[in-house]
Amino acid sequence: MSRAPDRRLLLVHAHPDDESINNGATMAGYAAEGVHVTLVTCTLGEEGEVIPAELAHLAPEQQPESGPASEGSGSGSGSGGETSPSGALTPLARHRMGELARAMRELGVSDHRLLGGPGRYRDSGMTGLPANSRPGSFWQAPLDEAALHLVPVIREVRPQVLVTYDPDGGYGHPDHIKAHRVAMRAAELAADPDAAPEAGTPHQVPRIYWNCVPRAVVEDGFARLRALDPVPYEALAEPEDVPGLVADESQVDVVVDGRAHAAAKAAAMRAHATQITVGDGTFALSNGLGQPLISTEFYRLAHRTGERSGAPARDLFAGTDASARTATGAGAGTGEDA
């Protein structure tokens, strides 16, 4: 008998599109199996560059904030009743909420939420930009304040698995680093019976994973991209540009084979049209640099010490009481055999 309805996966991401790029195949695969997949997005990507010329009017430098935060949400279930401290969403924020909703439909995920409600935290921009210090930016949010918006979600959903970024946020973006810190702190608080008793019954998340990808996988993807004739981009990114790059597979604890869901991942990425252009097994962000679209997705167990025992697991739930061994393989999330 399938145990899929008992399995619950929570992902915490910084901006709309991060979920599809990092975990799209994983989300689609588990959703197709009937797993309860919940996405929490921490900002609406208000500082993002806009790729399509016909949407250039949405760019942050083109138009100031306008309109109440409660309008045009498209945020899915459980986004909460709270709104932006300024009571407004930017035009780009509104548009990206719609893109996120479309991406979730492509992945088959219905439970997607915004941390603290629509517009509660604003995109902080890339490192070193003035937006980093803007009041209301996610980077400036007190850690426990932001984490306490996530605690009720953890206690409600009661996930066996939580996925977020590594301590560097994958590539150093302030909002990715903050999302990591908030997710880790919220998991700690959610398990503490003395913390936020009004937020529900305490819950200890059995497995926390950080997104990663081995260098060899990335280099192979770029080699295949360079072999295309013609190469569909004027220039290519470098392996170091790929978030979560790790030296080798010894640092990987779970490998999720997402090849069967590559089309869903690509469609979800394509839904984020202001941020991503998607080709056949390729994509580019607003810098126009081509990258391979990798459908197999990799995960590191948070705070693992020592060497992994045995081969990587094939299931994020391996080693938990919700493990679906017969469907997705054995091996605990710690890297030990289940």
Buried (B, 14 or more C-beta within 10 A) or exposed (E): EEBBEBBBBBBBBBBBBBBBBBBBBBBBBBBBBBBBBBBBBBBBBBBBBBBEEEBEEBBBEEEEBEBBBBEBBBBBEBBBEBBBBBEBBBBBBBBBBBBBBBBBBBBBBBBBBBBBBBBBBBBBBBEEEEBBEBEBBBBBBEEBEBBBBBBBBBBBBBBBBBBBBBEBBBBEBBBBBBBBBBBBBBBBBBBEEEBBEEBBEBBEBBBBBBBBBBBEBBBEBBEEBEEBEEEEBEEBBEBEBBBBBBEEBEBBBBBBBBEEBBEBBBBBBBBBBBBBBBBEBBBBBEEEBBBBBBBBBBBBBBEBEEEBEEBBBBBBBBBBEBBBBEEBBBBBBBBBEB
